[in-house]
């Protein structure tokens, strides 16, 4: 008996047919990320792009691979083509945003010797760069694909950033492993976070899907390793420092210092 005639295979075929046919091909995710990041930075380019013509080839490849992802997700070839064209137009602004992140990492990490090193060797930079591309697609109301992109970065770096999170300029992730940033998180400019930080929700309830469930982090905040900050109404004020292993579920004012003294969390505000 041929394998395809076995009852178990026939049953599996029927079960598979009930699954969605509109899921983008997972095999296209890694090539798109490689092509998109290579379009932004020569350090990450899979092929040399030494002229506008050769760069154009790489950009065209990224646009074609993006179309492979978008068409099943959107079910509309015209809309897919329009988003692909808009993505190409957005590449210069994406480059500026991600380069600001790279320069902020370089400026804040004594171990970083050059921006090239940051771009090719820092997992935090990679996670942020992929997030910025995914967030752009999220803003175009593309289903599924943005999550596939950030999950690709998550598997590689250990950094889990939901593409719906809003992250401002010059964002720094140091080390990175174990970081979780939830969907409705708002992070403003010049924020730095270390490994193991969670910006999460106080509870997981499907009825809250359309509510702000994750915290707001104001400008110039530093959050040290393994701190957990929860809740949609929780705001960390501008210029604050959140110490390692702090568990925070309520807002702190600007210029606060929150840390553990023994087993007791302590908060003070600088003048």
MINUMI-890184 format. One record per residue: residue number from 1; residue in three letters; x, y, z of N, C-alpha, C in turn. Coordinates in nm, 3 decimals, m for minus. Each point is the difference from the previous one (the first is absolute). Layout:
% MINUMI-890184
NUM:ALA:X:Y:Z:X:Y:Z:X:Y:Z .
...
This chain:
% MINUMI-890184
1:UNK:0.085:m0.120:0.000:m0.085:0.120:0.000:0.089:0.125:0.000 .
2:UNK:m0.033:0.092:m0.089:0.075:0.125:m0.004:m0.032:0.085:0.123 .
3:UNK:0.099:0.077:0.043:m0.020:0.080:0.122:m0.118:0.095:m0.015 .
4:UNK:m0.017:0.058:m0.119:m0.105:0.102:m0.013:m0.141:m0.058:0.008 .
5:UNK:m0.013:m0.134:m0.011:m0.132:m0.062:0.012:m0.031:m0.048:0.141 .
6:UNK:0.094:0.010:0.092:m0.024:m0.042:0.138:m0.111:0.083:0.063 .
7:UNK:m0.087:m0.061:0.081:m0.107:0.077:0.066:0.053:0.116:0.085 .
8:UNK:0.112:m0.021:0.066:0.054:0.107:0.085:0.043:0.121:m0.083 .
9:UNK:0.057:m0.026:m0.118:0.042:0.109:m0.088:m0.122:0.072:m0.055 .
10:UNK:m0.102:m0.077:m0.039:m0.124:0.062:m0.048:m0.063:0.088:0.108 .
11:UNK:m0.001:m0.051:0.124:m0.056:0.079:0.112:0.081:0.126:0.023 .
12:UNK:0.133:m0.015:m0.004:0.087:0.117:0.019:m0.023:0.103:m0.109 .
13:UNK:m0.020:m0.048:m0.123:m0.026:0.091:m0.112:m0.127:0.081:0.026 .
14:UNK:m0.104:m0.064:0.048:m0.125:0.072:0.029:0.019:0.101:0.112 .
15:UNK:0.077:m0.040:0.103:0.025:0.094:0.110:0.079:0.121:m0.047 .
16:UNK:0.099:m0.025:m0.085:0.080:0.110:m0.053:m0.082:0.094:m0.086 .
17:UNK:m0.097:m0.053:m0.073:m0.082:0.084:m0.086:m0.084:0.098:0.080 .
18:UNK:m0.028:m0.035:0.125:m0.080:0.090:0.085:0.083:0.116:0.053 .
19:UNK:0.133:m0.008:m0.016:0.086:0.109:0.045:m0.004:0.115:m0.100 .
20:UNK:0.041:0.116:0.046:m0.003:0.119:m0.085:0.100:m0.014:m0.114 .
21:UNK:m0.047:0.036:m0.119:0.089:0.002:m0.116:0.062:0.136:m0.022 .
22:UNK:m0.033:0.096:0.086:0.046:0.137:m0.019:0.124:0.033:0.082 .
23:UNK:0.059:m0.102:0.064:0.119:0.024:0.081:0.119:0.024:m0.092 .
24:UNK:0.077:0.107:0.022:0.118:0.026:m0.084:0.102:m0.112:0.015 .
25:UNK:0.080:m0.024:m0.103:0.099:m0.109:0.007:0.112:0.033:0.099 .
26:UNK:0.015:m0.083:0.100:0.104:0.023:0.100:0.138:0.000:m0.062 .
27:UNK:0.016:m0.073:m0.110:0.131:m0.009:m0.065:0.047:0.133:m0.058 .
28:UNK:m0.091:0.095:m0.016:0.037:0.129:m0.058:0.044:0.101:0.105 .
29:UNK:m0.020:m0.031:0.129:0.027:0.098:0.105:0.149:0.031:0.010 .
30:UNK:0.083:m0.102:0.016:0.144:0.023:0.015:0.060:0.068:m0.122 .
31:UNK:m0.033:m0.042:m0.124:0.053:0.073:m0.116:m0.043:0.146:m0.003 .
32:UNK:m0.125:0.028:0.036:m0.044:0.140:m0.002:0.077:0.082:0.102 .
33:UNK:0.017:m0.053:0.121:0.074:0.074:0.102:0.143:0.025:m0.047 .
34:UNK:0.063:m0.101:m0.057:0.137:0.016:m0.049:0.007:0.105:m0.109 .
35:UNK:m0.092:m0.005:m0.094:0.000:0.097:m0.111:m0.034:0.141:0.048 .
36:UNK:m0.097:0.011:0.091:m0.039:0.132:0.049:0.112:0.064:0.081 .
37:UNK:0.059:m0.076:0.092:0.111:0.055:0.079:0.121:0.028:m0.089 .
38:UNK:0.023:m0.087:m0.099:0.109:0.025:m0.094:m0.023:0.124:m0.084 .
39:UNK:m0.126:0.030:m0.029:m0.032:0.124:m0.071:0.030:0.122:0.085 .
40:UNK:m0.020:m0.013:0.132:0.025:0.113:0.090:0.148:0.019:0.029 .
41:UNK:0.074:m0.111:0.015:0.139:0.008:0.046:0.089:m0.089:m0.082 .
42:UNK:0.105:0.054:m0.060:0.092:m0.085:m0.077:0.066:m0.107:0.085 .
43:UNK:0.014:0.026:0.131:0.062:m0.099:0.088:m0.082:m0.129:0.007 .
44:UNK:m0.130:0.010:m0.028:m0.089:m0.115:0.009:m0.046:m0.050:m0.136 .
45:UNK:0.056:0.057:m0.105:m0.044:m0.035:m0.135:0.050:m0.138:m0.040 .
46:UNK:m0.088:m0.085:m0.053:0.044:m0.132:m0.047:0.085:0.008:m0.127 .
47:UNK:m0.011:0.111:m0.071:0.080:0.022:m0.121:0.052:0.143:0.003 .
48:UNK:0.117:0.027:m0.058:0.051:0.137:m0.003:m0.098:0.093:m0.074 .
49:UNK:m0.019:0.119:0.055:m0.083:0.101:m0.065:0.085:0.126:m0.013 .
50:UNK:0.082:0.002:m0.104:0.102:0.104:m0.013:m0.046:0.116:m0.089 .
51:UNK:m0.123:m0.006:m0.049:m0.053:0.106:m0.084:m0.151:0.002:0.017 .
52:UNK:m0.065:0.111:m0.042:m0.147:0.001:0.005:m0.062:m0.116:m0.077 .
53:UNK:0.067:m0.043:m0.108:m0.056:m0.108:m0.081:0.001:m0.133:0.078 .
54:UNK:0.114:m0.031:0.065:0.006:m0.126:0.074:m0.087:0.005:0.125 .
55:UNK:m0.009:0.118:0.063:m0.092:0.014:0.112:m0.144:m0.018:m0.047 .
56:UNK:m0.030:0.052:m0.117:m0.134:m0.015:m0.056:m0.040:m0.145:m0.018 .
57:UNK:0.096:m0.083:m0.038:m0.028:m0.143:m0.014:m0.040:m0.060:0.134 .
58:UNK:0.075:0.035:0.106:m0.029:m0.053:0.133:m0.136:0.050:0.050 .
59:UNK:m0.029:0.128:m0.023:m0.130:0.055:0.041:m0.112:m0.069:m0.075 .
60:UNK:0.019:m0.024:m0.129:m0.101:m0.071:m0.078:m0.024:m0.140:0.054 .
61:UNK:0.108:m0.068:0.040:m0.015:m0.134:0.057:m0.081:0.006:0.130 .
62:UNK:0.028:0.099:0.083:m0.075:0.011:0.126:m0.146:0.029:m0.027 .
63:UNK:m0.028:0.083:m0.100:m0.139:0.032:m0.035:m0.073:m0.125:m0.051 .
64:UNK:0.067:m0.080:m0.082:m0.061:m0.122:m0.053:m0.026:m0.101:0.112 .
65:UNK:0.095:m0.013:0.092:m0.019:m0.094:0.110:m0.110:0.049:0.093 .
66:UNK:m0.007:0.130:0.023:m0.109:0.056:0.081:m0.134:m0.030:m0.065 .
67:UNK:m0.008:0.011:m0.131:m0.125:m0.030:m0.070:m0.042:m0.145:0.023 .
68:UNK:0.098:m0.091:0.005:m0.031:m0.141:0.028:m0.063:m0.017:0.138 .
69:UNK:0.040:0.084:0.094:m0.057:m0.004:0.134:m0.137:0.068:0.007 .
70:UNK:m0.012:0.111:m0.071:m0.121:0.082:0.014:m0.120:m0.055:m0.076 .
71:UNK:0.022:m0.053:m0.118:m0.115:m0.040:m0.082:m0.089:m0.104:0.067 .
72:UNK:0.056:m0.107:0.061:m0.090:m0.093:0.072:m0.065:0.065:0.122 .
73:UNK:0.076:0.085:0.071:m0.054:0.061:0.121:m0.114:0.098:m0.031 .
74:UNK:0.015:0.074:m0.109:m0.098:0.104:m0.034:m0.110:m0.052:m0.093 .
75:UNK:0.034:m0.101:m0.080:m0.096:m0.049:m0.097:m0.036:0.102:m0.105 .
76:UNK:0.090:0.093:m0.025:m0.028:0.110:m0.094:0.133:0.042:m0.062 .
77:UNK:0.019:m0.036:m0.127:0.128:0.028:m0.065:0.025:0.149:m0.016 .
78:UNK:m0.106:0.078:m0.029:0.018:0.145:m0.019:0.043:0.067:0.130 .
79:UNK:m0.062:m0.038:0.110:0.039:0.060:0.129:0.141:m0.043:0.037 .
80:UNK:0.032:m0.126:m0.026:0.136:m0.048:0.026:0.102:0.081:m0.078 .
81:UNK:m0.027:0.023:m0.129:0.092:0.077:m0.084:0.016:0.142:0.053 .
82:UNK:m0.109:0.060:0.047:0.006:0.138:0.051:0.085:0.006:0.127 .
83:UNK:m0.015:m0.098:0.088:0.079:m0.001:0.124:0.147:m0.026:m0.031 .
84:UNK:0.027:m0.089:m0.096:0.140:m0.026:m0.039:0.065:0.127:m0.055 .
85:UNK:m0.074:0.075:m0.082:0.054:0.125:m0.053:0.024:0.101:0.111 .
86:UNK:m0.093:0.008:0.095:0.015:0.093:0.112:0.118:m0.041:0.088 .
87:UNK:0.023:m0.131:0.013:0.114:m0.047:0.080:0.131:0.049:m0.060 .
88:UNK:0.013:m0.009:m0.132:0.122:0.049:m0.065:0.018:0.149:0.027 .
89:UNK:m0.109:0.077:m0.006:0.010:0.143:0.028:0.036:0.028:0.145 .
90:UNK:m0.036:m0.092:0.090:0.026:0.020:0.143:0.141:m0.039:0.041 .
91:UNK:0.076:m0.066:m0.088:0.133:m0.050:0.039:0.094:0.110:0.052 .
92:UNK:0.007:0.119:m0.062:0.089:0.103:0.056:m0.037:0.040:0.143 .
93:UNK:m0.129:0.014:0.029:m0.040:0.038:0.136:0.025:m0.115:0.098 .
94:UNK:m0.018:m0.124:m0.045:0.032:m0.114:0.085:0.150:m0.004:0.029 .
95:UNK:0.082:0.028:m0.101:0.145:0.003:0.021:0.037:0.103:0.107 .
96:UNK:m0.059:0.119:m0.010:0.030:0.105:0.097:m0.037:m0.044:0.141 .
97:UNK:m0.118:m0.058:0.016:m0.045:m0.042:0.133:0.089:m0.108:0.058 .
98:UNK:0.036:m0.099:m0.081:0.081:m0.112:0.050:0.144:0.044:0.023 .
99:UNK:0.051:0.090:m0.083:0.135:0.052:0.023:0.006:0.080:0.130 .
100:UNK:m0.105:0.074:0.031:m0.005:0.070:0.129:0.012:m0.099:0.116 .
101:UNK:m0.066:m0.115:m0.013:0.011:m0.104:0.103:0.144:m0.051:0.010 .
102:UNK:0.062:m0.027:m0.116:0.137:m0.051:0.000:0.096:0.100:0.065 .
103:UNK:m0.016:0.127:m0.033:0.088:0.102:0.057:m0.022:0.016:0.150 .
104:UNK:m0.125:m0.016:0.045:m0.028:0.007:0.144:0.064:m0.117:0.073 .
105:UNK:m0.003:m0.118:m0.061:0.067:m0.116:0.061:0.150:0.025:0.008 .
106:UNK:0.059:0.050:m0.109:0.143:0.029:m0.001:0.036:0.101:0.107 .
107:UNK:m0.081:0.106:0.014:0.030:0.106:0.096:m0.011:m0.048:0.144 .
108:UNK:m0.085:m0.100:0.025:m0.026:m0.040:0.137:0.071:m0.124:0.048 .
109:UNK:0.069:m0.071:m0.090:0.064:m0.125:0.038:0.152:0.012:m0.013 .
110:UNK:0.073:0.000:0.112:0.145:0.010:m0.008:0.066:m0.114:m0.077 .
111:UNK:m0.070:m0.113:m0.010:0.057:m0.116:m0.071:m0.013:0.011:m0.151 .
112:UNK:m0.087:0.092:m0.048:m0.020:0.015:m0.144:0.111:0.085:m0.058 .
113:UNK:0.069:m0.053:m0.100:0.115:0.069:m0.057:m0.034:0.081:m0.125 .
114:UNK:m0.110:m0.033:m0.066:m0.037:0.071:m0.122:m0.146:m0.027:m0.031 .
115:UNK:m0.059:0.086:m0.082:m0.139:m0.023:m0.040:m0.009:m0.125:m0.087 .
116:UNK:0.104:m0.031:m0.076:0.000:m0.124:m0.078:m0.015:m0.121:0.091 .
117:UNK:0.072:0.000:0.111:m0.008:m0.111:0.095:m0.141:m0.013:0.055 .
118:UNK:m0.063:0.112:0.033:m0.137:m0.003:0.050:m0.093:m0.063:m0.103 .
119:UNK:0.014:0.042:m0.125:m0.093:m0.046:m0.104:0.016:m0.149:m0.028 .
120:UNK:0.123:m0.050:0.000:0.020:m0.140:m0.039:0.000:m0.097:0.117 .
121:UNK:0.017:0.049:0.124:0.026:m0.094:0.110:m0.088:0.017:0.123 .
122:UNK:m0.089:0.100:0.002:m0.079:0.024:0.120:m0.142:m0.053:m0.017 .
123:UNK:m0.040:m0.101:0.078:m0.135:m0.054:m0.014:m0.109:0.102:0.031 .
124:UNK:0.027:0.092:0.094:m0.098:0.103:0.029:m0.027:0.088:m0.120 .
125:UNK:0.105:0.035:m0.073:m0.018:0.080:m0.121:m0.082:m0.077:m0.103 .
126:UNK:0.032:m0.128:m0.019:m0.073:m0.081:m0.098:m0.149:m0.004:0.034 .
127:UNK:m0.031:m0.024:0.128:m0.141:m0.007:0.042:m0.072:0.132:m0.024 .
128:UNK:0.067:0.111:0.028:m0.062:0.131:m0.021:m0.022:0.025:m0.149 .
129:UNK:0.100:m0.033:m0.081:m0.011:0.025:m0.145:m0.116:m0.077:m0.060 .
130:UNK:m0.012:m0.128:0.036:m0.111:m0.080:m0.052:m0.132:0.053:0.053 .
131:UNK:m0.003:0.039:0.128:m0.122:0.060:0.055:m0.043:0.122:m0.081 .
132:UNK:0.093:0.087:m0.036:m0.039:0.124:m0.070:m0.062:m0.032:m0.137 .
133:UNK:0.052:m0.099:m0.068:m0.061:m0.042:m0.127:m0.139:m0.059:0.026 .
134:UNK:m0.009:m0.088:0.100:m0.128:m0.063:0.033:m0.103:0.104:0.045 .
135:UNK:0.044:0.097:0.079:m0.092:0.104:0.048:m0.053:0.084:m0.116 .
136:UNK:0.086:0.026:m0.100:m0.047:0.073:m0.117:m0.111:m0.079:m0.069 .
137:UNK:0.019:m0.129:m0.018:m0.103:m0.083:m0.062:m0.125:m0.009:0.087 .
138:UNK:0.018:m0.005:0.131:m0.113:0.001:0.094:m0.083:0.127:m0.020 .
139:UNK:0.068:0.111:m0.020:m0.069:0.126:m0.023:m0.077:0.004:m0.130 .
140:UNK:0.037:m0.088:m0.095:m0.075:m0.013:m0.126:m0.116:m0.099:0.014 .
141:UNK:m0.023:m0.044:0.122:m0.109:m0.094:0.031:0.017:m0.134:m0.073 .
142:UNK:0.124:m0.042:m0.011:0.030:m0.131:m0.058:m0.017:m0.105:0.110 .
143:UNK:m0.081:m0.103:m0.024:m0.014:m0.106:0.102:0.114:m0.100:m0.006 .
144:UNK:0.029:m0.061:0.113:0.086:m0.119:0.012:0.148:0.026:m0.031 .
145:UNK:0.030:0.063:m0.113:0.139:0.016:m0.043:0.085:0.072:0.104 .
146:UNK:m0.046:0.113:0.058:0.085:0.066:0.100:0.037:m0.091:0.116 .
147:UNK:m0.096:m0.081:0.046:0.031:m0.093:0.108:0.100:m0.106:m0.044 .
148:UNK:m0.009:m0.044:m0.123:0.096:m0.098:m0.051:0.141:0.059:m0.001 .
149:UNK:0.011:0.127:m0.035:0.132:0.064:m0.005:0.059:0.013:0.141 .
150:UNK:m0.079:0.051:0.095:0.055:0.018:0.135:0.025:m0.135:0.068 .
151:UNK:m0.077:m0.102:m0.035:0.027:m0.132:0.057:0.128:m0.058:m0.059 .
152:UNK:0.028:0.030:m0.126:0.129:m0.040:m0.059:0.115:0.061:0.081 .
153:UNK:m0.010:0.131:0.029:0.103:0.065:0.081:0.005:m0.057:0.141 .
154:UNK:m0.117:m0.035:0.055:m0.007:m0.057:0.134:0.078:m0.131:0.007 .
155:UNK:m0.019:m0.086:m0.100:0.070:m0.129:m0.001:0.151:0.020:m0.007 .
156:UNK:0.045:0.101:m0.072:0.143:0.022:m0.018:0.063:0.069:0.121 .
157:UNK:m0.071:0.096:0.060:0.061:0.087:0.101:m0.051:m0.024:0.142 .
158:UNK:m0.115:m0.064:0.015:m0.060:m0.010:0.133:m0.075:0.124:0.042 .
159:UNK:m0.015:0.096:m0.090:m0.072:0.125:0.029:m0.137:m0.006:m0.067 .
160:UNK:m0.106:0.014:0.080:m0.137:m0.015:m0.049:m0.068:0.137:0.003 .
161:UNK:m0.008:0.066:m0.116:m0.064:0.131:m0.011:m0.124:m0.015:m0.087 .
162:UNK:m0.116:0.033:0.054:m0.121:m0.005:m0.083:0.006:0.115:m0.101 .
163:UNK:m0.034:m0.027:m0.127:0.010:0.107:m0.100:m0.095:0.115:0.023 .
164:UNK:m0.101:m0.018:0.083:m0.092:0.109:0.029:0.052:0.099:0.103 .
165:UNK:0.104:m0.038:0.075:0.058:0.094:0.097:0.050:0.124:m0.073 .
166:UNK:m0.007:0.114:0.068:0.046:0.126:m0.058:0.130:0.039:0.071 .
167:UNK:0.109:0.008:m0.076:0.132:0.025:0.057:0.061:0.122:m0.068 .
168:UNK:0.044:0.095:0.080:0.052:0.125:m0.051:0.144:m0.010:m0.049 .
169:UNK:0.062:0.116:m0.012:0.134:0.011:m0.059:0.108:m0.048:0.096 .
170:UNK:0.112:m0.044:m0.061:0.123:m0.032:0.075:m0.028:m0.098:0.114 .
171:UNK:m0.058:m0.113:m0.037:m0.033:m0.105:0.096:0.118:m0.095:0.014 .
172:UNK:0.034:m0.034:0.123:0.116:m0.086:0.026:m0.045:m0.125:0.076 .
173:UNK:0.035:m0.114:m0.056:m0.011:m0.127:0.071:0.142:m0.051:0.023 .
174:UNK:0.038:m0.016:0.127:0.134:m0.047:0.034:m0.009:m0.148:0.038 .
175:UNK:0.079:m0.082:m0.064:m0.001:m0.146:0.015:m0.128:m0.059:m0.060 .
176:UNK:m0.113:0.020:0.064:m0.127:m0.026:m0.066:m0.071:m0.127:0.038 .
177:UNK:0.069:m0.108:0.025:m0.066:m0.128:0.019:m0.111:0.008:0.105 .
178:UNK:m0.117:m0.051:m0.036:m0.109:m0.008:0.096:m0.088:0.122:0.010 .
179:UNK:0.024:0.102:m0.081:m0.084:0.120:0.003:m0.135:m0.029:m0.064 .
180:UNK:m0.108:0.051:0.062:m0.135:m0.011:m0.054:m0.063:0.139:0.001 .
181:UNK:m0.049:0.044:m0.116:m0.066:0.130:m0.013:m0.136:m0.024:m0.063 .
182:UNK:m0.106:0.025:0.077:m0.135:m0.034:m0.043:m0.059:0.096:m0.102 .
183:UNK:m0.113:m0.042:m0.056:m0.062:0.066:m0.116:m0.031:0.147:0.020 .
184:UNK:m0.053:0.037:0.117:m0.044:0.139:0.019:0.100:0.082:0.080 .
185:UNK:0.122:m0.050:0.010:0.106:0.078:0.066:0.029:0.127:m0.079 .
186:UNK:0.022:0.109:0.072:0.046:0.125:m0.060:0.134:0.035:0.063 .
187:UNK:0.105:0.001:m0.083:0.134:0.038:0.044:0.039:0.126:m0.075 .
188:UNK:0.034:0.103:0.072:0.034:0.126:m0.065:0.150:0.003:m0.035 .
189:UNK:0.059:0.118:m0.012:0.134:0.013:m0.057:0.111:m0.024:0.103 .
190:UNK:0.114:m0.050:m0.050:0.123:m0.014:0.078:m0.020:m0.088:0.124 .
191:UNK:m0.063:m0.114:m0.021:m0.022:m0.099:0.106:0.098:m0.114:m0.017 .
192:UNK:0.050:m0.051:0.112:0.095:m0.111:m0.001:m0.050:m0.109:0.094 .
193:UNK:m0.005:m0.125:m0.051:m0.042:m0.111:0.084:0.101:m0.114:m0.011 .
194:UNK:0.010:m0.076:0.109:0.096:m0.110:0.008:m0.072:m0.135:m0.005 .
195:UNK:0.079:m0.106:0.002:m0.052:m0.135:m0.017:m0.104:m0.035:0.106 .
196:UNK:m0.096:m0.081:m0.043:m0.099:m0.053:0.094:m0.112:0.095:0.037 .
197:UNK:m0.003:0.120:m0.057:m0.105:0.096:0.033:m0.133:m0.043:m0.064 .
198:UNK:m0.108:0.011:0.077:m0.134:m0.025:m0.051:m0.083:0.125:0.011 .
199:UNK:m0.056:0.044:m0.112:m0.099:0.108:m0.003:m0.131:m0.066:m0.039 .
200:UNK:m0.077:m0.038:0.101:m0.113:m0.090:m0.025:m0.131:0.051:0.055 .
201:UNK:m0.100:m0.090:m0.003:m0.134:0.028:0.048:m0.018:m0.056:0.141 .
202:UNK:m0.090:0.064:0.075:m0.028:m0.048:0.134:m0.078:m0.131:m0.003 .
203:UNK:m0.083:m0.018:m0.102:m0.076:m0.123:m0.013:m0.019:m0.030:m0.148 .
204:UNK:m0.024:m0.126:m0.031:m0.021:m0.042:m0.137:m0.148:m0.036:m0.015 .
205:UNK:m0.074:0.090:m0.062:m0.144:m0.018:m0.014:m0.038:0.042:m0.141 .
206:UNK:m0.061:m0.090:m0.075:m0.033:0.027:m0.139:m0.091:0.121:m0.016 .
207:UNK:m0.081:0.029:0.101:m0.092:0.114:m0.009:0.074:0.133:m0.001 .
208:UNK:0.130:0.000:0.035:0.079:0.123:0.003:0.080:0.021:m0.128 .
209:UNK:m0.032:m0.075:m0.104:0.080:0.003:m0.123:0.012:0.139:m0.059 .
210:UNK:m0.102:0.083:0.016:0.002:0.134:m0.060:0.034:0.109:0.101 .
211:UNK:0.050:m0.038:0.116:0.036:0.097:0.102:0.152:0.008:0.013 .
212:UNK:0.047:0.111:0.060:0.143:0.012:0.028:0.032:m0.085:0.122 .
213:UNK:0.080:m0.102:m0.021:0.028:m0.098:0.105:0.143:0.007:0.051 .
214:UNK:0.085:0.072:m0.071:0.143:m0.001:0.029:0.047:0.141:0.036 .
215:UNK:0.114:0.013:0.066:0.039:0.130:0.058:0.047:0.103:m0.101 .
216:UNK:0.012:0.123:0.050:0.059:0.112:m0.074:0.133:0.035:0.064 .
217:UNK:0.102:0.009:m0.083:0.135:0.035:0.047:0.035:0.135:m0.062 .
218:UNK:0.017:0.101:0.082:0.027:0.135:m0.050:0.146:0.014:m0.044 .
219:UNK:0.035:0.117:m0.050:0.133:0.026:m0.054:0.111:m0.023:0.104 .
220:UNK:0.116:m0.043:m0.052:0.124:m0.005:0.078:m0.010:m0.088:0.125 .
221:UNK:m0.065:m0.113:m0.015:m0.013:m0.096:0.110:0.100:m0.114:m0.021 .
222:UNK:0.056:m0.050:0.108:0.085:m0.120:m0.002:m0.068:m0.105:0.087 .
223:UNK:m0.012:m0.123:m0.055:m0.061:m0.111:0.072:0.102:m0.114:0.005 .
224:UNK:0.043:m0.034:0.121:0.107:m0.099:0.015:m0.054:m0.144:0.001 .
225:UNK:0.092:m0.094:0.001:m0.029:m0.140:m0.030:m0.109:m0.059:0.089 .
226:UNK:m0.089:m0.076:m0.066:m0.103:m0.081:0.065:m0.107:0.082:0.071 .
227:UNK:m0.007:0.129:m0.026:m0.112:0.079:0.052:m0.128:m0.038:m0.073 .
228:UNK:m0.112:0.002:0.072:m0.131:m0.030:m0.056:m0.092:0.118:0.025 .
229:UNK:m0.054:0.057:m0.106:m0.088:0.117:0.009:m0.130:m0.037:m0.069 .
230:UNK:m0.110:0.004:0.073:m0.127:m0.053:m0.049:m0.112:0.102:0.007 .
231:UNK:m0.092:m0.009:m0.096:m0.126:0.074:0.008:m0.011:0.117:m0.094 .
232:UNK:m0.116:0.014:m0.061:m0.023:0.107:m0.096:m0.005:0.138:0.060 .
233:UNK:m0.026:0.009:0.130:m0.004:0.130:0.066:0.133:0.034:0.068 .
234:UNK:0.096:m0.087:m0.012:0.131:0.022:0.064:0.088:0.084:m0.092 .
235:UNK:0.049:0.112:0.054:0.089:0.089:m0.074:0.129:0.019:0.079 .
236:UNK:0.112:m0.019:m0.068:0.130:0.030:0.060:0.040:0.139:m0.047 .
237:UNK:0.010:0.092:0.095:0.023:0.140:m0.034:0.136:0.026:m0.063 .
238:UNK:0.007:0.110:m0.072:0.119:0.038:m0.074:0.123:0.004:0.089 .
239:UNK:0.111:m0.051:m0.053:0.128:0.007:0.071:0.014:m0.096:0.116 .
240:UNK:m0.091:m0.096:0.012:0.005:m0.093:0.113:0.097:m0.115:m0.027 .
241:UNK:0.044:m0.063:0.109:0.082:m0.121:m0.007:m0.070:m0.108:0.080 .
242:UNK:m0.028:m0.113:m0.066:m0.063:m0.113:0.066:0.107:m0.107:0.020 .
243:UNK:0.025:m0.035:0.125:0.108:m0.092:0.032:m0.030:m0.144:m0.037 .
244:UNK:0.102:m0.083:0.008:m0.013:m0.141:m0.033:m0.096:m0.071:0.094 .
245:UNK:m0.079:m0.092:m0.057:m0.092:m0.088:0.073:m0.117:0.073:0.065 .
246:UNK:m0.022:0.125:m0.033:m0.114:0.074:0.054:m0.129:m0.052:m0.063 .
247:UNK:m0.105:m0.011:0.080:m0.135:m0.036:m0.046:m0.086:0.124:0.019 .
248:UNK:m0.050:0.057:m0.110:m0.068:0.130:0.005:m0.136:m0.010:m0.067 .
249:UNK:m0.106:0.035:0.075:m0.136:m0.004:m0.054:m0.073:0.132:0.020 .
250:UNK:0.072:0.104:0.038:m0.061:0.132:0.014:0.098:0.104:m0.052 .
251:UNK:m0.052:0.117:m0.033:0.082:0.103:m0.063:0.101:0.058:0.096 .
252:UNK:0.111:0.049:m0.056:0.098:0.074:0.078:0.024:0.134:m0.069 .
253:UNK:0.022:0.106:0.077:0.014:0.134:m0.059:0.133:0.017:m0.071 .
254:UNK:0.016:0.110:m0.073:0.128:0.026:m0.067:0.116:0.000:0.098 .
255:UNK:0.117:m0.042:m0.053:0.127:0.000:0.073:m0.002:m0.089:0.124 .
256:UNK:m0.081:m0.105:m0.004:m0.004:m0.095:0.111:0.117:m0.097:m0.009 .
257:UNK:0.038:m0.053:0.114:0.096:m0.109:0.008:m0.068:m0.112:0.078 .
258:UNK:m0.027:m0.111:m0.068:m0.071:m0.111:0.062:0.096:m0.119:0.005 .
259:UNK:0.022:m0.054:0.120:0.099:m0.106:0.014:m0.032:m0.082:0.124 .
260:UNK:0.070:m0.110:0.018:m0.017:m0.087:0.117:0.104:0.034:0.104 .
261:UNK:m0.046:0.016:0.123:0.091:0.012:0.114:m0.026:m0.122:0.087 .
262:UNK:0.086:m0.099:m0.010:m0.030:m0.129:0.061:m0.114:m0.063:m0.077 .
263:UNK:m0.108:m0.038:0.069:m0.116:m0.059:m0.063:m0.112:0.101:m0.022 .
264:UNK:0.027:0.128:0.027:m0.107:0.100:m0.005:0.021:0.094:m0.117 .
265:UNK:m0.097:0.007:m0.096:0.012:0.098:m0.108:m0.004:0.142:0.056 .
266:UNK:0.086:0.086:m0.048:0.010:0.136:0.051:m0.007:0.098:m0.116 .
267:UNK:m0.072:0.108:0.021:m0.011:0.102:m0.104:0.033:0.135:0.057 .
268:UNK:0.078:0.079:m0.076:0.024:0.137:0.039:0.000:0.085:m0.126 .
269:UNK:m0.023:0.128:0.017:m0.006:0.091:m0.115:0.110:0.103:0.015 .
270:UNK:0.075:0.020:m0.110:0.104:0.102:0.002:m0.059:0.137:m0.021 .
271:UNK:0.064:0.099:0.058:m0.047:0.137:m0.016:0.024:0.047:m0.144 .
